Amino acid sequence: MTGARRVLVVRADSLGDVLLAGPAVRAIATSGASVTMLCSPVGAAAARRLPGVDDVAVHRLPWIDADPEPVARDAMDRLVDDLAARDFDEAFVLTSFHQSALPTALLLRMAHVPVIAAVSEDYPGSLLDVRHPDPGDVHEVERALSLVGSRGYRLPPGDDGALRMRRRRTRTELDLGGDPYVVVHPGCSVPARTWAPDRFVALVDALVARGYDVAVTGSERERSLVGRVAAGPRPHVRPFGGLPELDDLVDVVAGAAAIVVGNTGPAHVAAAVGTPVVSLFAPTVPAARWRPWRVPHVLLGDQTVACAGCRARVCPVAGHPCLSRVSVDDVVRALEELGVLPSRGTELPEVVLREAGLPEAALPELVP
């Protein structure tokens, strides 16, 4: 793209957060700009599959990373040198409400990026050219669109702002068979955001009893958990632990009738490929900001517990009450409500947050 405006989009945390930046990336790319994403190693694979991304720079930012390494001068020098060599015209630092954009902005300023935009409640001094006001308790997709909209970037007519991924191959390379199946994803990088393993075992048994095949998915580090949840002589249960590539996970999720998952990256993968989601959503973070975006879904979890919003990685309350109150029957009823399982005419209890169906059709106007 000779002569195209060069724009950097920074989203330096997880796979799911990178996917949620996708609509904002498309808004920038629609202008004809060449878009580079700065991501962590965890998010880089997702960034490479976002429509509108031309290049990906991979660096760890210790002030954003959930498992941070010490700040090292040589690593920061490499980052600044890498960004300076790319000669960007503009940069957007995408953050969630609990993250600061200013350390990143400092390095971008050192890399001579002439225009830097971010949401910031803190005084930025000369670090930001656009200090965008916090749009409030809105979804992460809307937050990012609001920021890029402050510089005039908008989604084109006909783009509904849904999540999208570029598929690199079809699922024919995986042994999935031809029968309908439900994905059960028991793992999560943040243990407080998902069910206990034994509850997933019981769910798999319940789904098999209803006549469904089940694919149990997980990363390499979740191989043991997947084996535990899928264990036993159950011919209708297929373990996919240790999936080596994001494409493998995408293929399994894209072919499913639905996925049952905690508040973690595969929920957003499902949204990006249009697979309905039953989300075991612990209120450690607000559902309004991180629920599955523009895909049929049901959120299960007690959002009224006194510790809601705690952002805990490991639940400090005995029994993990916000999710332990969700039963296997609740998940089965949620799948019925989504039309995945035949309905037995039962209702979801009032303790759960019902979010079946698509969110509102039009994005709100967040830019003055």
Helices and strands as residue ranges (DSSP letters): E 6-10, H 15-20, H 22-30, E 34-39, H 44-47, E 53-58, H 73-86, E 90-93, H 102-110, E 116-119, E 130-132, H 140-149, G 171-173, E 181-185, G 191-193, H 197-209, E 213-217, G 220-222, H 223-230, E 237-240, H 246-254, E 258-262, H 265-273, E 277-280, H 287-290, E 297-300, H 321-324, H 328-337
